[in-house]
Amino acid sequence: MPRTVLITGATGTVSTALIEALAGADITPRALVRDASRAAGPRACGVEVVVGDLDDPRSLPPAFAGVDDVWLLTPNGPRAPENSSNAVWAARRAGVERIVRLSAVGAAHDAPNRGGRLHALSDAELAASGLRWTVLRPHWFMANLLNEAAGIAAAGAFALDMGGARIGMVDVRDIADCAARLLLDDPDRHHGRIYTLTGPRSLTFDEVADQLTRLLGRPVRYRPVGAEAVRERLSGYGVPGWIVDMLAEYARAYASGWGDFTTDAVAELLGRPPRDLADFLRDHADAFRAPDARP
């Protein structure tokens, strides 16, 4: 009988890619959403949709009933450990066998950013839960570059507060493929493992700009800026202050060299190398082109 997999964060970037990676597999996927009106994506993939909110533990039992495995992705925010705890508690009460949890690169009680410290709390609770568990800690997403696409398309430039940081950035599709591999493998095979997922190379943003220049056939520049410039821009977009502060903490850590490493975890799980930045940029090239330059 197919195992039932509950996918949290089902309308977000990583979980959407996971749903696609699991398409056709011998499982029964179930998507947890807070708002059923925003579940068109999972429904289009033939996924059962259930409504529940990780902020509200009373809403979770129906969603977790009959579930074998949980893909646990919590929203960024100060309540992330509470959200994760609510999910773990609901899973234990429902008799769930395994949780695969999306954590964050460098999660630790002494991490130089609040996101990493909060993820460490949730990772520790899951490890002590009595359930089978595996944790994925992905590096900086290549998909974050899409946030800069408008500026690259319009002005041939992008600005970040990371100085000369060198980062082992990873493609979200590789994160999803690794998560799918874990969920399709025997629950005992990866129990108690923590995998830090990176791309194949550690890159600077000047190197990113060089690759964009070659891809687009016109100059693209990276402009290092101060934290206040990025803070003002994000606040203008309506990004909550807590998130703005967390991103600034990550940026300072990356600028100090904290992200300059790669691992073999993607190759270990998938039996192939991780996607390179060139693969990502080629597959998303139109996002970085001016409208009149798109095919």
Buried (B, 14 or more C-beta within 10 A) or exposed (E): EEBBBBBBBBBBBBBBBBBBBBEEBEBBBBBBBBEEEEBEBBEEBEBEBBBBBBEEBEBBEEBBBEBBBBBBBBBBBEBBBBBBBBBBBBBBEBEBBBBBBBBBBBBEEEBBBBBBBBBBBBBEBBBEBEBBBBBBBBBBBBBBBBEBBEBBBEEBBBBBBBBEBBBBBBBBBBBBBBBBBBBBEEBEEBEEBBBBBBBBBBBBBEBBBBBBBEBBEEEBBBEBBEBEBBBEBBEEEEEEEBBBBBBBBBBBBBBEEBBBBBBEBBEEBBEEEBBBBEBBBEEBBEBBBEEEEEE
